[in-house]
């Protein structure tokens, strides 16, 4: 798969109603990665979850777990030097 670097290109690809669930999951995962890089973690997590729901073996499932781990990280020493 080529990796478009523009979220709008991936969004247009998702408008194709003939996409297979596997291909739709790939595109959602790629768009989620771009959202994450931009700092839009909410949109990234939504795309990862949608991709995982379409294909449980998608790498989006791992990315979703990593995003959850990052969000739930807490280090009390960070606030108490």
SULUR-V191943 format. One record per run of one state. SS is the DSSP state (@ for helix, = for strand, . for the rest). FROM is the first residue (numbers start at 0). LEN is the number of residues. If there is no record, write none. Layout:
BEGIN
ss-><SS,SS>
from-><FROM,FROM>
len-><LEN,LEN>
END
This chain:
BEGIN
ss-><.,@,.,@,.,@,.,@,.,@,.>
from-><0,6,14,20,38,40,54,58,72,75,78>
len-><6,8,6,18,2,14,4,14,3,3,3>
END
